[in-house]
Amino acid sequence: MIATFSLPVKQGYGEHEKTSWVQCRMFGAKAEKLPIYLTRGTKVTVIGQFLLENWTDKDGREKTTAVVLVNEIDFSSKQGSKIQQNQPLAKHANNATSDQFDDEIPF
């Protein structure tokens, strides 16, 4: 199964804020369960392969679409985290804390 969904990517602030849309694709068993948990307005973080797909529209114009082939998805709400623990959709990434890094810049 393939699940396809779009996510907004916001850039800038206030009156200079712009929103771009990125198409996401997820495959397999995780894709089958995705509609249960992913609804409009759900905040998520996706990890995967970013690529640009070139295509031609019906008028013959060349177009490019940003696509992420999703490997992992993390629901940022408390409910989403709880669901992930009971029904894992993705592996949790190890989050590095600031004390794990040296204070000096290596160059």
Secondary structure, DSSP 8 states (H G I E B T S, - for coil): -EEEEEEEEEES-GGG-EEEEEEEEEESHHHHHHHHH--TT--EEEEEEEEEEEEE-TTS-EEEEEEEEEEEEEE-SHHHHHHHHHS-SS-------GGGS-SS---
